[in-house]
């Protein structure tokens, strides 16, 4: 989620599916969280 705002503006400008964008961002965030939890153990 480095360039969330920029990516969101591009998605809106292109008229693409915003739900898919949020799904992808949520997936990335959850994977990052799980990856950091694995490094603790």
mmCIF entry with sequence, helices, sheets and N, C-alpha, C, O atoms, coordinates in Angstrom:
data_MODEL
# 
_entry.id   MODEL 
# 
_entity.id                         1 
_entity.type                       polymer 
_entity.pdbx_number_of_molecules   1 
# 
_entity_poly.entity_id                      1 
_entity_poly.type                           'polypeptide(L)' 
_entity_poly.nstd_linkage                   no 
_entity_poly.nstd_monomer                   no 
_entity_poly.pdbx_seq_one_letter_code       
;(UNK)(UNK)(UNK)(UNK)(UNK)(UNK)(UNK)(UNK)(UNK)(UNK)(UNK)(UNK)(UNK)(UNK)(UNK)(UNK)
(UNK)(UNK)(UNK)(UNK)(UNK)(UNK)(UNK)(UNK)(UNK)(UNK)(UNK)(UNK)(UNK)(UNK)(UNK)(UNK)
(UNK)(UNK)(UNK)(UNK)(UNK)(UNK)(UNK)(UNK)(UNK)
;
_entity_poly.pdbx_seq_one_letter_code_can   XXXXXXXXXXXXXXXXXXXXXXXXXXXXXXXXXXXXXXXXX 
_entity_poly.pdbx_strand_id                 A 
# 
loop_
_entity_poly_seq.entity_id 
_entity_poly_seq.num 
_entity_poly_seq.mon_id 
_entity_poly_seq.hetero 
1 1  UNK n 
1 2  UNK n 
1 3  UNK n 
1 4  UNK n 
1 5  UNK n 
1 6  UNK n 
1 7  UNK n 
1 8  UNK n 
1 9  UNK n 
1 10 UNK n 
1 11 UNK n 
1 12 UNK n 
1 13 UNK n 
1 14 UNK n 
1 15 UNK n 
1 16 UNK n 
1 17 UNK n 
1 18 UNK n 
1 19 UNK n 
1 20 UNK n 
1 21 UNK n 
1 22 UNK n 
1 23 UNK n 
1 24 UNK n 
1 25 UNK n 
1 26 UNK n 
1 27 UNK n 
1 28 UNK n 
1 29 UNK n 
1 30 UNK n 
1 31 UNK n 
1 32 UNK n 
1 33 UNK n 
1 34 UNK n 
1 35 UNK n 
1 36 UNK n 
1 37 UNK n 
1 38 UNK n 
1 39 UNK n 
1 40 UNK n 
1 41 UNK n 
# 
_struct_asym.id          A 
_struct_asym.entity_id   1 
# 
loop_
_struct_conf.conf_type_id 
_struct_conf.id 
_struct_conf.pdbx_PDB_helix_id 
_struct_conf.beg_label_comp_id 
_struct_conf.beg_label_asym_id 
_struct_conf.beg_label_seq_id 
_struct_conf.pdbx_beg_PDB_ins_code 
_struct_conf.end_label_comp_id 
_struct_conf.end_label_asym_id 
_struct_conf.end_label_seq_id 
_struct_conf.pdbx_end_PDB_ins_code 
_struct_conf.beg_auth_comp_id 
_struct_conf.beg_auth_asym_id 
_struct_conf.beg_auth_seq_id 
_struct_conf.end_auth_comp_id 
_struct_conf.end_auth_asym_id 
_struct_conf.end_auth_seq_id 
_struct_conf.pdbx_PDB_helix_class 
_struct_conf.details 
_struct_conf.pdbx_PDB_helix_length 
HELX_P HELX_P1 AA1 UNK A 4  ? UNK A 14 ? UNK A 4  UNK A 14 1 ? 11 
HELX_P HELX_P2 AA2 UNK A 18 ? UNK A 40 ? UNK A 18 UNK A 40 1 ? 23 
# 
_struct_conf_type.id          HELX_P 
_struct_conf_type.criteria    ? 
_struct_conf_type.reference   ? 
# 
loop_
_atom_site.group_PDB 
_atom_site.id 
_atom_site.type_symbol 
_atom_site.label_atom_id 
_atom_site.label_alt_id 
_atom_site.label_comp_id 
_atom_site.label_asym_id 
_atom_site.label_entity_id 
_atom_site.label_seq_id 
_atom_site.pdbx_PDB_ins_code 
_atom_site.Cartn_x 
_atom_site.Cartn_y 
_atom_site.Cartn_z 
_atom_site.occupancy 
_atom_site.B_iso_or_equiv 
_atom_site.pdbx_formal_charge 
_atom_site.auth_seq_id 
_atom_site.auth_comp_id 
_atom_site.auth_asym_id 
_atom_site.auth_atom_id 
_atom_site.pdbx_PDB_model_num 
ATOM 1   N N  . UNK A 1 1  ? 0.822   -1.181  0.000   1.00 0.00 ? 1  UNK A N  1 
ATOM 2   C CA . UNK A 1 1  ? 0.000   0.000   0.000   1.00 0.00 ? 1  UNK A CA 1 
ATOM 3   C C  . UNK A 1 1  ? 0.872   1.252   0.000   1.00 0.00 ? 1  UNK A C  1 
ATOM 4   O O  . UNK A 1 1  ? 0.617   2.192   0.752   1.00 0.00 ? 1  UNK A O  1 
ATOM 5   N N  . UNK A 1 2  ? 1.864   1.259   -0.816  1.00 0.00 ? 2  UNK A N  1 
ATOM 6   C CA . UNK A 1 2  ? 2.768   2.385   -0.858  1.00 0.00 ? 2  UNK A CA 1 
ATOM 7   C C  . UNK A 1 2  ? 2.113   3.612   -1.466  1.00 0.00 ? 2  UNK A C  1 
ATOM 8   O O  . UNK A 1 2  ? 2.219   4.704   -0.908  1.00 0.00 ? 2  UNK A O  1 
ATOM 9   N N  . UNK A 1 3  ? 1.447   3.459   -2.585  1.00 0.00 ? 3  UNK A N  1 
ATOM 10  C CA . UNK A 1 3  ? 0.871   4.590   -3.309  1.00 0.00 ? 3  UNK A CA 1 
ATOM 11  C C  . UNK A 1 3  ? -0.644  4.456   -3.394  1.00 0.00 ? 3  UNK A C  1 
ATOM 12  O O  . UNK A 1 3  ? -1.229  4.544   -4.474  1.00 0.00 ? 3  UNK A O  1 
ATOM 13  N N  . UNK A 1 4  ? -1.267  4.242   -2.246  1.00 0.00 ? 4  UNK A N  1 
ATOM 14  C CA . UNK A 1 4  ? -2.703  3.968   -2.222  1.00 0.00 ? 4  UNK A CA 1 
ATOM 15  C C  . UNK A 1 4  ? -3.511  5.078   -2.878  1.00 0.00 ? 4  UNK A C  1 
ATOM 16  O O  . UNK A 1 4  ? -4.353  4.811   -3.735  1.00 0.00 ? 4  UNK A O  1 
ATOM 17  N N  . UNK A 1 5  ? -3.262  6.312   -2.484  1.00 0.00 ? 5  UNK A N  1 
ATOM 18  C CA . UNK A 1 5  ? -4.051  7.432   -3.020  1.00 0.00 ? 5  UNK A CA 1 
ATOM 19  C C  . UNK A 1 5  ? -3.849  7.585   -4.520  1.00 0.00 ? 5  UNK A C  1 
ATOM 20  O O  . UNK A 1 5  ? -4.810  7.786   -5.263  1.00 0.00 ? 5  UNK A O  1 
ATOM 21  N N  . UNK A 1 6  ? -2.612  7.490   -4.959  1.00 0.00 ? 6  UNK A N  1 
ATOM 22  C CA . UNK A 1 6  ? -2.315  7.609   -6.389  1.00 0.00 ? 6  UNK A CA 1 
ATOM 23  C C  . UNK A 1 6  ? -2.982  6.494   -7.180  1.00 0.00 ? 6  UNK A C  1 
ATOM 24  O O  . UNK A 1 6  ? -3.584  6.734   -8.226  1.00 0.00 ? 6  UNK A O  1 
ATOM 25  N N  . UNK A 1 7  ? -2.870  5.269   -6.666  1.00 0.00 ? 7  UNK A N  1 
ATOM 26  C CA . UNK A 1 7  ? -3.494  4.129   -7.348  1.00 0.00 ? 7  UNK A CA 1 
ATOM 27  C C  . UNK A 1 7  ? -5.012  4.268   -7.384  1.00 0.00 ? 7  UNK A C  1 
ATOM 28  O O  . UNK A 1 7  ? -5.645  3.954   -8.391  1.00 0.00 ? 7  UNK A O  1 
ATOM 29  N N  . UNK A 1 8  ? -5.589  4.736   -6.287  1.00 0.00 ? 8  UNK A N  1 
ATOM 30  C CA . UNK A 1 8  ? -7.042  4.918   -6.234  1.00 0.00 ? 8  UNK A CA 1 
ATOM 31  C C  . UNK A 1 8  ? -7.501  5.953   -7.252  1.00 0.00 ? 8  UNK A C  1 
ATOM 32  O O  . UNK A 1 8  ? -8.499  5.741   -7.940  1.00 0.00 ? 8  UNK A O  1 
ATOM 33  N N  . UNK A 1 9  ? -6.796  7.053   -7.354  1.00 0.00 ? 9  UNK A N  1 
ATOM 34  C CA . UNK A 1 9  ? -7.151  8.089   -8.327  1.00 0.00 ? 9  UNK A CA 1 
ATOM 35  C C  . UNK A 1 9  ? -7.054  7.560   -9.747  1.00 0.00 ? 9  UNK A C  1 
ATOM 36  O O  . UNK A 1 9  ? -7.899  7.870   -10.587 1.00 0.00 ? 9  UNK A O  1 
ATOM 37  N N  . UNK A 1 10 ? -6.035  6.766   -10.019 1.00 0.00 ? 10 UNK A N  1 
ATOM 38  C CA . UNK A 1 10 ? -5.888  6.178   -11.357 1.00 0.00 ? 10 UNK A CA 1 
ATOM 39  C C  . UNK A 1 10 ? -7.033  5.222   -11.673 1.00 0.00 ? 10 UNK A C  1 
ATOM 40  O O  . UNK A 1 10 ? -7.548  5.212   -12.791 1.00 0.00 ? 10 UNK A O  1 
ATOM 41  N N  . UNK A 1 11 ? -7.429  4.420   -10.691 1.00 0.00 ? 11 UNK A N  1 
ATOM 42  C CA . UNK A 1 11 ? -8.548  3.485   -10.882 1.00 0.00 ? 11 UNK A CA 1 
ATOM 43  C C  . UNK A 1 11 ? -9.826  4.261   -11.185 1.00 0.00 ? 11 UNK A C  1 
ATOM 44  O O  . UNK A 1 11 ? -10.572 3.911   -12.100 1.00 0.00 ? 11 UNK A O  1 
ATOM 45  N N  . UNK A 1 12 ? -10.073 5.313   -10.412 1.00 0.00 ? 12 UNK A N  1 
ATOM 46  C CA . UNK A 1 12 ? -11.275 6.116   -10.631 1.00 0.00 ? 12 UNK A CA 1 
ATOM 47  C C  . UNK A 1 12 ? -11.245 6.814   -11.989 1.00 0.00 ? 12 UNK A C  1 
ATOM 48  O O  . UNK A 1 12 ? -12.266 6.892   -12.673 1.00 0.00 ? 12 UNK A O  1 
ATOM 49  N N  . UNK A 1 13 ? -10.084 7.316   -12.375 1.00 0.00 ? 13 UNK A N  1 
ATOM 50  C CA . UNK A 1 13 ? -9.965  8.024   -13.651 1.00 0.00 ? 13 UNK A CA 1 
ATOM 51  C C  . UNK A 1 13 ? -10.176 7.086   -14.831 1.00 0.00 ? 13 UNK A C  1 
ATOM 52  O O  . UNK A 1 13 ? -10.700 7.498   -15.865 1.00 0.00 ? 13 UNK A O  1 
ATOM 53  N N  . UNK A 1 14 ? -9.772  5.827   -14.685 1.00 0.00 ? 14 UNK A N  1 
ATOM 54  C CA . UNK A 1 14 ? -9.910  4.860   -15.768 1.00 0.00 ? 14 UNK A CA 1 
ATOM 55  C C  . UNK A 1 14 ? -11.287 4.208   -15.787 1.00 0.00 ? 14 UNK A C  1 
ATOM 56  O O  . UNK A 1 14 ? -11.645 3.528   -16.749 1.00 0.00 ? 14 UNK A O  1 
ATOM 57  N N  . UNK A 1 15 ? -12.053 4.413   -14.731 1.00 0.00 ? 15 UNK A N  1 
ATOM 58  C CA . UNK A 1 15 ? -13.394 3.838   -14.678 1.00 0.00 ? 15 UNK A CA 1 
ATOM 59  C C  . UNK A 1 15 ? -13.393 2.345   -14.394 1.00 0.00 ? 15 UNK A C  1 
ATOM 60  O O  . UNK A 1 15 ? -14.339 1.644   -14.752 1.00 0.00 ? 15 UNK A O  1 
ATOM 61  N N  . UNK A 1 16 ? -12.335 1.852   -13.751 1.00 0.00 ? 16 UNK A N  1 
ATOM 62  C CA . UNK A 1 16 ? -12.242 0.430   -13.432 1.00 0.00 ? 16 UNK A CA 1 
ATOM 63  C C  . UNK A 1 16 ? -13.028 0.113   -12.165 1.00 0.00 ? 16 UNK A C  1 
ATOM 64  O O  . UNK A 1 16 ? -13.514 1.010   -11.477 1.00 0.00 ? 16 UNK A O  1 
ATOM 65  N N  . UNK A 1 17 ? -13.143 -1.176  -11.874 1.00 0.00 ? 17 UNK A N  1 
ATOM 66  C CA . UNK A 1 17 ? -13.927 -1.640  -10.731 1.00 0.00 ? 17 UNK A CA 1 
ATOM 67  C C  . UNK A 1 17 ? -13.221 -1.294  -9.416  1.00 0.00 ? 17 UNK A C  1 
ATOM 68  O O  . UNK A 1 17 ? -12.159 -1.836  -9.107  1.00 0.00 ? 17 UNK A O  1 
ATOM 69  N N  . UNK A 1 18 ? -13.820 -0.395  -8.661  1.00 0.00 ? 18 UNK A N  1 
ATOM 70  C CA . UNK A 1 18 ? -13.212 0.049   -7.402  1.00 0.00 ? 18 UNK A CA 1 
ATOM 71  C C  . UNK A 1 18 ? -13.275 -1.056  -6.350  1.00 0.00 ? 18 UNK A C  1 
ATOM 72  O O  . UNK A 1 18 ? -12.412 -1.114  -5.474  1.00 0.00 ? 18 UNK A O  1 
ATOM 73  N N  . UNK A 1 19 ? -14.269 -1.926  -6.418  1.00 0.00 ? 19 UNK A N  1 
ATOM 74  C CA . UNK A 1 19 ? -14.369 -3.029  -5.458  1.00 0.00 ? 19 UNK A CA 1 
ATOM 75  C C  . UNK A 1 19 ? -13.181 -3.973  -5.599  1.00 0.00 ? 19 UNK A C  1 
ATOM 76  O O  . UNK A 1 19 ? -12.645 -4.453  -4.600  1.00 0.00 ? 19 UNK A O  1 
ATOM 77  N N  . UNK A 1 20 ? -12.775 -4.236  -6.814  1.00 0.00 ? 20 UNK A N  1 
ATOM 78  C CA . UNK A 1 20 ? -11.621 -5.103  -7.055  1.00 0.00 ? 20 UNK A CA 1 
ATOM 79  C C  . UNK A 1 20 ? -10.349 -4.449  -6.513  1.00 0.00 ? 20 UNK A C  1 
ATOM 80  O O  . UNK A 1 20 ? -9.490  -5.131  -5.954  1.00 0.00 ? 20 UNK A O  1 
ATOM 81  N N  . UNK A 1 21 ? -10.230 -3.151  -6.673  1.00 0.00 ? 21 UNK A N  1 
ATOM 82  C CA . UNK A 1 21 ? -9.077  -2.427  -6.148  1.00 0.00 ? 21 UNK A CA 1 
ATOM 83  C C  . UNK A 1 21 ? -8.999  -2.564  -4.626  1.00 0.00 ? 21 UNK A C  1 
ATOM 84  O O  . UNK A 1 21 ? -7.935  -2.860  -4.081  1.00 0.00 ? 21 UNK A O  1 
ATOM 85  N N  . UNK A 1 22 ? -10.123 -2.351  -3.944  1.00 0.00 ? 22 UNK A N  1 
ATOM 86  C CA . UNK A 1 22 ? -10.121 -2.463  -2.487  1.00 0.00 ? 22 UNK A CA 1 
ATOM 87  C C  . UNK A 1 22 ? -9.870  -3.903  -2.039  1.00 0.00 ? 22 UNK A C  1 
ATOM 88  O O  . UNK A 1 22 ? -9.214  -4.127  -1.022  1.00 0.00 ? 22 UNK A O  1 
ATOM 89  N N  . UNK A 1 23 ? -10.384 -4.877  -2.789  1.00 0.00 ? 23 UNK A N  1 
ATOM 90  C CA . UNK A 1 23 ? -10.135 -6.272  -2.458  1.00 0.00 ? 23 UNK A CA 1 
ATOM 91  C C  . UNK A 1 23 ? -8.644  -6.585  -2.539  1.00 0.00 ? 23 UNK A C  1 
ATOM 92  O O  . UNK A 1 23 ? -8.097  -7.248  -1.657  1.00 0.00 ? 23 UNK A O  1 
ATOM 93  N N  . UNK A 1 24 ? -7.989  -6.112  -3.591  1.00 0.00 ? 24 UNK A N  1 
ATOM 94  C CA . UNK A 1 24 ? -6.563  -6.341  -3.753  1.00 0.00 ? 24 UNK A CA 1 
ATOM 95  C C  . UNK A 1 24 ? -5.765  -5.666  -2.644  1.00 0.00 ? 24 UNK A C  1 
ATOM 96  O O  . UNK A 1 24 ? -4.820  -6.254  -2.118  1.00 0.00 ? 24 UNK A O  1 
ATOM 97  N N  . UNK A 1 25 ? -6.128  -4.453  -2.286  1.00 0.00 ? 25 UNK A N  1 
ATOM 98  C CA . UNK A 1 25 ? -5.417  -3.733  -1.227  1.00 0.00 ? 25 UNK A CA 1 
ATOM 99  C C  . UNK A 1 25 ? -5.594  -4.420  0.122   1.00 0.00 ? 25 UNK A C  1 
ATOM 100 O O  . UNK A 1 25 ? -4.654  -4.493  0.914   1.00 0.00 ? 25 UNK A O  1 
ATOM 101 N N  . UNK A 1 26 ? -6.803  -4.924  0.382   1.00 0.00 ? 26 UNK A N  1 
ATOM 102 C CA . UNK A 1 26 ? -7.054  -5.645  1.621   1.00 0.00 ? 26 UNK A CA 1 
ATOM 103 C C  . UNK A 1 26 ? -6.256  -6.941  1.657   1.00 0.00 ? 26 UNK A C  1 
ATOM 104 O O  . UNK A 1 26 ? -5.702  -7.303  2.695   1.00 0.00 ? 26 UNK A O  1 
ATOM 105 N N  . UNK A 1 27 ? -6.196  -7.633  0.540   1.00 0.00 ? 27 UNK A N  1 
ATOM 106 C CA . UNK A 1 27 ? -5.424  -8.868  0.454   1.00 0.00 ? 27 UNK A CA 1 
ATOM 107 C C  . UNK A 1 27 ? -3.943  -8.603  0.732   1.00 0.00 ? 27 UNK A C  1 
ATOM 108 O O  . UNK A 1 27 ? -3.302  -9.365  1.455   1.00 0.00 ? 27 UNK A O  1 
ATOM 109 N N  . UNK A 1 28 ? -3.410  -7.547  0.172   1.00 0.00 ? 28 UNK A N  1 
ATOM 110 C CA . UNK A 1 28 ? -2.000  -7.186  0.391   1.00 0.00 ? 28 UNK A CA 1 
ATOM 111 C C  . UNK A 1 28 ? -1.762  -6.875  1.865   1.00 0.00 ? 28 UNK A C  1 
ATOM 112 O O  . UNK A 1 28 ? -0.771  -7.322  2.444   1.00 0.00 ? 28 UNK A O  1 
ATOM 113 N N  . UNK A 1 29 ? -2.667  -6.112  2.472   1.00 0.00 ? 29 UNK A N  1 
ATOM 114 C CA . UNK A 1 29 ? -2.515  -5.734  3.874   1.00 0.00 ? 29 UNK A CA 1 
ATOM 115 C C  . UNK A 1 29 ? -2.558  -6.952  4.793   1.00 0.00 ? 29 UNK A C  1 
ATOM 116 O O  . UNK A 1 29 ? -1.757  -7.061  5.721   1.00 0.00 ? 29 UNK A O  1 
ATOM 117 N N  . UNK A 1 30 ? -3.491  -7.866  4.536   1.00 0.00 ? 30 UNK A N  1 
ATOM 118 C CA . UNK A 1 30 ? -3.607  -9.066  5.362   1.00 0.00 ? 30 UNK A CA 1 
ATOM 119 C C  . UNK A 1 30 ? -2.382  -9.956  5.184   1.00 0.00 ? 30 UNK A C  1 
ATOM 120 O O  . UNK A 1 30 ? -1.870  -10.501 6.162   1.00 0.00 ? 30 UNK A O  1 
ATOM 121 N N  . UNK A 1 31 ? -1.910  -10.110 3.962   1.00 0.00 ? 31 UNK A N  1 
ATOM 122 C CA . UNK A 1 31 ? -0.715  -10.916 3.725   1.00 0.00 ? 31 UNK A CA 1 
ATOM 123 C C  . UNK A 1 31 ? 0.506   -10.326 4.415   1.00 0.00 ? 31 UNK A C  1 
ATOM 124 O O  . UNK A 1 31 ? 1.324   -11.066 4.962   1.00 0.00 ? 31 UNK A O  1 
ATOM 125 N N  . UNK A 1 32 ? 0.640   -8.999  4.398   1.00 0.00 ? 32 UNK A N  1 
ATOM 126 C CA . UNK A 1 32 ? 1.744   -8.346  5.100   1.00 0.00 ? 32 UNK A CA 1 
ATOM 127 C C  . UNK A 1 32 ? 1.652   -8.583  6.602   1.00 0.00 ? 32 UNK A C  1 
ATOM 128 O O  . UNK A 1 32 ? 2.661   -8.843  7.258   1.00 0.00 ? 32 UNK A O  1 
ATOM 129 N N  . UNK A 1 33 ? 0.450   -8.494  7.139   1.00 0.00 ? 33 UNK A N  1 
ATOM 130 C CA . UNK A 1 33 ? 0.248   -8.729  8.565   1.00 0.00 ? 33 UNK A CA 1 
ATOM 131 C C  . UNK A 1 33 ? 0.606   -10.168 8.928   1.00 0.00 ? 33 UNK A C  1 
ATOM 132 O O  . UNK A 1 33 ? 1.304   -10.403 9.914   1.00 0.00 ? 33 UNK A O  1 
ATOM 133 N N  . UNK A 1 34 ? 0.136   -11.124 8.145   1.00 0.00 ? 34 UNK A N  1 
ATOM 134 C CA . UNK A 1 34 ? 0.438   -12.527 8.415   1.00 0.00 ? 34 UNK A CA 1 
ATOM 135 C C  . UNK A 1 34 ? 1.933   -12.814 8.276   1.00 0.00 ? 34 UNK A C  1 
ATOM 136 O O  . UNK A 1 34 ? 2.490   -13.602 9.040   1.00 0.00 ? 34 UNK A O  1 
ATOM 137 N N  . UNK A 1 35 ? 2.578   -12.177 7.305   1.00 0.00 ? 35 UNK A N  1 
ATOM 138 C CA . UNK A 1 35 ? 4.007   -12.365 7.110   1.00 0.00 ? 35 UNK A CA 1 
ATOM 139 C C  . UNK A 1 35 ? 4.793   -11.848 8.315   1.00 0.00 ? 35 UNK A C  1 
ATOM 140 O O  . UNK A 1 35 ? 5.774   -12.461 8.736   1.00 0.00 ? 35 UNK A O  1 
ATOM 141 N N  . UNK A 1 36 ? 4.357   -10.729 8.857   1.00 0.00 ? 36 UNK A N  1 
ATOM 142 C CA . UNK A 1 36 ? 5.056   -10.183 10.033  1.00 0.00 ? 36 UNK A CA 1 
ATOM 143 C C  . UNK A 1 36 ? 4.801   -11.056 11.269  1.00 0.00 ? 36 UNK A C  1 
ATOM 144 O O  . UNK A 1 36 ? 5.678   -11.178 12.124  1.00 0.00 ? 36 UNK A O  1 
ATOM 145 N N  . UNK A 1 37 ? 3.629   -11.654 11.371  1.00 0.00 ? 37 UNK A N  1 
ATOM 146 C CA . UNK A 1 37 ? 3.346   -12.564 12.480  1.00 0.00 ? 37 UNK A CA 1 
ATOM 147 C C  . UNK A 1 37 ? 4.223   -13.808 12.395  1.00 0.00 ? 37 UNK A C  1 
ATOM 148 O O  . UNK A 1 37 ? 4.671   -14.323 13.420  1.00 0.00 ? 37 UNK A O  1 
ATOM 149 N N  . UNK A 1 38 ? 4.467   -14.287 11.197  1.00 0.00 ? 38 UNK A N  1 
ATOM 150 C CA . UNK A 1 38 ? 5.318   -15.475 11.041  1.00 0.00 ? 38 UNK A CA 1 
ATOM 151 C C  . UNK A 1 38 ? 6.750   -15.199 11.475  1.00 0.00 ? 38 UNK A C  1 
ATOM 152 O O  . UNK A 1 38 ? 7.415   -16.081 12.019  1.00 0.00 ? 38 UNK A O  1 
ATOM 153 N N  . UNK A 1 39 ? 7.225   -13.990 11.241  1.00 0.00 ? 39 UNK A N  1 
ATOM 154 C CA . UNK A 1 39 ? 8.616   -13.680 11.607  1.00 0.00 ? 39 UNK A CA 1 
ATOM 155 C C  . UNK A 1 39 ? 8.790   -13.596 13.115  1.00 0.00 ? 39 UNK A C  1 
ATOM 156 O O  . UNK A 1 39 ? 9.902   -13.761 13.617  1.00 0.00 ? 39 UNK A O  1 
ATOM 157 N N  . UNK A 1 40 ? 7.704   -13.340 13.846  1.00 0.00 ? 40 UNK A N  1 
ATOM 158 C CA . UNK A 1 40 ? 7.794   -13.273 15.308  1.00 0.00 ? 40 UNK A CA 1 
ATOM 159 C C  . UNK A 1 40 ? 8.096   -14.651 15.864  1.00 0.00 ? 40 UNK A C  1 
ATOM 160 O O  . UNK A 1 40 ? 8.847   -14.779 16.832  1.00 0.00 ? 40 UNK A O  1 
ATOM 161 N N  . UNK A 1 41 ? 7.531   -15.661 15.276  1.00 0.00 ? 41 UNK A N  1 
ATOM 162 C CA . UNK A 1 41 ? 7.750   -17.034 15.748  1.00 0.00 ? 41 UNK A CA 1 
ATOM 163 C C  . UNK A 1 41 ? 8.935   -17.603 15.037  1.00 0.00 ? 41 UNK A C  1 
ATOM 164 O O  . UNK A 1 41 ? 9.306   -18.752 15.277  1.00 0.00 ? 41 UNK A O  1 
# 
